[in-house]
Amino acid sequence: MNKALEWRWLGRMNFAEALTLQEELVAKKRENRDTIDELLLLEHEPVYTIGRTPDQSSLVDAAHLPHPLFAINRGGQATYHGPGQLIGYPIIDLRRCGQDLHRYLRWLEDLLIQTLAIYEISARTRPGLTGVWIDKRKIASIGVGVRHWITMHGFALNVCGDLAPFNRIIPCGIQNVTMTSIEKETGSTFSPEEVSHRVAEIAFHSIANLTTEGALIQISRRPDNALLI
């Protein structure tokens, strides 16, 4: 049986709404393993998030952050999401991928590195650090959650816009890190929606590298107005 990865551009969405949608999709996939994997692509209204960790030092001054804060079931320290940033939430059943979380993380990083190469940005990973970098400047963050081997949360790629809100935290718990974006690196402005098409295209060519069933992998896009009940 053919498997498919569906993707959707959801526009700008507040964090709570996107989190609820992810939880619904994860629950549906847990009940029915044949449910199609999905890649949700979107922007967020300004928000800070942090993984469920007793170490909250990366928030610096949580009581006086300028935007809402969510503690969520992903790995990692504090980060910021907001307009101009492309958010990707893959809802993928890792039971079809060898239950290999490390392999999944590397797949996400490679997906972003290949996307950035389209914009003539030479990005890479750094030993011991998750995410995507240009020299010592961080352009994309990754933080995933897994329930019953089904993924949620994902990546945040800085495309354009204001990066100043990162200055209110220690991004990903890394002291003195410089955040950058496609706009800052190229001097040109692209929209997150435009970049989302590039990400989806590369996912089409690379998702088969993640799966282990040997089935033909296809990708399709749902209509813009598609809703999940």
Secondary structure, DSSP 8 states (H G I E B T S, - for coil): --EEEEEEEEEEE-HHHHHHHHHHHHHHHHH-TTS-EEEEEEEE-SEEEEES-S--GGGSSGGG-SS-EEEESSSSS-EEE-TTEEEEEEE-BGGGTTT-HHHHHHHHHHHHHHHHHHTT---EEETTEEEEEETTEEEEEEEEEEETTEEEEEEEEE-SS--GGGGGS-GGG-TT-EE--HHHHHS----HHHHHHHHHHHHHHHGGGT--S---EEEEE--TT----
